[in-house]
C-alpha cells in the first residue's frame, strides 16, 4: 500500500479516536497504520519533563532556532512511516506551520520513555524506523530497569552506535548531556 493511502487511513483512525474515551495516538509502522491507547504514568511524564527542560536549556546554544517539544508526529513518506515520539528536537518555526506532522528530515533527535505495556515499540519498531528516517540521535529511557540507551550515526537503515547508561549517569546525547540522577523507576519510591 502506498503512503498516501496509509496516511488517509491514519487520518480516518485519528478522527475515529477523537470520539473515543481516553487519549489515543495514530502512527504508521512497518505493518501500516496503528491506533494505540496512550496512558502515560506520572513517572513517565516526570522523566519526560526533566529531559525536555534540560535539552531546552542546551539546544538553543548548539542549534539556534531549535527546541525540544512533546510530539508532534513526524513522518517520512518515502519510507512510509509516521511516528509520535515522546519528545523531539525540531526547528521552533515548524510548530507554526499548517498540518499535523513534521518532515522527519527536520528532526535532530527523538526521545522515547518506555511504557510497561509495550516496550517492543521503542526497542524494536522505532529503533528500526528512526534511523531509516535519518534521525541522527535516539534516546531510549527505560523506567522499568533504570537504563538508558543512546543510539546515533544512522547508516543503511540502522544506528551504527549504541551507548548504554544507567540512572544516575550524565548521559551524552548528541552535542548535549542529560543528567539522570532525578529519574525515577516504575514501582520504586
C-alpha positions in Angstrom: 0.0 0.0 0.0 1.4 3.4 -0.9 2.0 6.1 1.8 -0.9 8.4 0.6 -3.4 5.5 1.2 -1.8 4.7 4.6 -1.9 8.4 5.6 -5.6 8.6 4.6 -6.3 5.5 6.8 -4.3 7.1 9.6 -6.3 10.3 9.4 -9.6 8.3 9.5 -8.3 6.4 12.5 -7.4 9.8 14.2 -10.9 11.1 13.5 -12.4 7.9 15.0 -10.1 8.1 18.0 -11.4 11.6 18.8 -14.8 10.1 19.5 -13.4 7.5 21.9 -12.8 7.9 25.7 -9.2 8.3 26.8 -6.1 9.5 24.8 -5.2 7.7 21.6 -2.3 8.0 19.1 -2.1 7.0 15.5 1.2 6.0 13.9 2.3 4.3 10.7 4.7 1.5 11.4 6.0 -1.4 9.3 2.6 -3.1 9.2 0.7 0.1 8.3 -1.5 2.4 10.4 -1.7 1.7 14.2 -4.2 3.0 16.7 -3.0 2.8 20.3 -4.3 4.0 23.6 -2.0 6.3 25.5 -1.9 6.2 29.3 1.5 7.5 30.3 2.1 7.4 34.1 3.2 10.2 36.2 6.7 8.8 36.3 6.8 8.6 32.5 5.7 12.3 32.3 8.1 13.4 35.1 11.0 11.8 33.3 10.0 13.4 30.0 9.6 16.8 31.7 13.2 16.6 33.1 14.7 15.6 29.8 12.8 18.3 27.9 13.8 21.0 30.4 17.4 20.0 30.2 17.5 19.9 26.4 15.7 23.2 26.1 18.5 24.8 28.1 21.1 23.4 25.8 19.6 23.1 22.3 19.3 26.9 21.6 23.1 27.2 22.3 24.1 24.4 19.9 21.2 24.8 17.4 19.7 28.3 17.5 16.0 28.3 16.5 15.5 24.7 17.6 13.6 23.4 20.7 12.8 20.1 22.4 9.0 19.6 22.2 6.4 16.9 23.2 5.4 15.3 19.9 4.4 16.3 17.3 4.1 13.5 14.8 7.0 13.1 12.5 6.7 11.5 9.1 8.8 10.2 6.2 6.5 9.5 3.3 9.3 7.9 1.2 9.7 5.0 3.6 6.0 5.1 4.6 6.4 5.8 8.3 4.8 8.3 10.8 5.7 8.2 14.5 4.7 10.2 17.6 7.8 10.4 19.8 7.6 11.4 23.4 10.0 14.3 22.7 11.6 15.6 19.5 14.3 18.2 18.8 13.0 20.3 15.8 13.0 23.9 14.5 10.7 26.0 16.6 9.1 27.5 13.5 7.6 24.2 12.3 5.2 24.4 15.2 3.6 27.4 13.5 3.1 25.7 10.1 -0.2 24.2 8.9 -0.7 20.5 9.1 -0.2 17.7 11.6 3.2 16.1 11.0 6.8 17.4 10.8 9.0 16.2 8.0 11.5 13.7 9.5 14.4 15.4 7.7 14.0 18.4 10.0 14.3 16.3 13.2 17.7 16.3 15.0 16.8 13.9 17.8 14.0 11.9 19.4 13.4 10.6 22.9 11.2 7.7 23.9 10.2 6.7 27.5 9.5 3.0 27.5 6.0 2.1 28.7 5.5 -1.0 30.8 2.9 -2.4 28.4 4.7 -2.1 25.0 8.5 -2.0 25.3 9.0 -3.6 21.8 7.6 -0.5 20.2 10.6 1.6 21.3 13.3 -1.2 21.3 12.4 -2.9 18.0 10.0 -1.0 15.7 11.1 2.6 16.4 14.7 1.5 16.7 14.3 0.5 13.0 12.2 3.4 11.9 14.1 6.4 13.3 17.5 5.6 11.6 15.6 4.8 8.4 14.1 8.3 8.7 17.6 9.7 9.0 17.2 10.9 12.6 20.7 11.3 14.0 20.1 10.7 17.7 17.6 8.4 19.5 17.5 8.1 23.3 15.5 5.2 24.9 14.8 5.7 28.6 13.5 2.7 30.4 12.0 3.3 33.9 11.3 -0.4 34.2 15.0 -1.2 34.5 16.6 2.2 35.2 18.6 2.0 32.0 19.2 4.4 29.0 20.3 3.6 25.5 21.6 6.3 23.2 21.7 5.4 19.5 23.5 7.5 16.9 25.1 7.5 13.5 22.3 6.3 11.2 23.8 4.2 8.4 21.9 2.0 5.9 18.7 2.0 7.9 20.1 1.3 11.3 22.2 3.0 14.0 25.9 2.2 13.9 26.5 3.4 17.5 24.8 2.3 20.7 25.9 3.5 24.1 24.3 2.1 27.4 23.8 4.1 30.6 22.1 3.7 33.9 20.0 6.1 36.0 22.4 8.4 37.8 24.7 8.9 34.9 25.3 12.1 33.0 24.3 10.9 29.5 25.9 12.3 26.4 23.1 12.8 23.8 24.5 14.3 20.5 26.0 17.6 21.5 24.0 17.7 24.7 24.1 16.0 28.1 21.2 14.7 30.2 21.6 14.4 33.9 19.6 11.4 35.1 20.0 11.4 38.9 16.4 12.6 39.5 14.9 10.0 37.1 12.5 7.5 38.9 11.9 3.9 38.1 8.4 2.5 37.8 7.2 0.9 41.0 10.1 2.3 43.1 10.0 5.1 45.7 
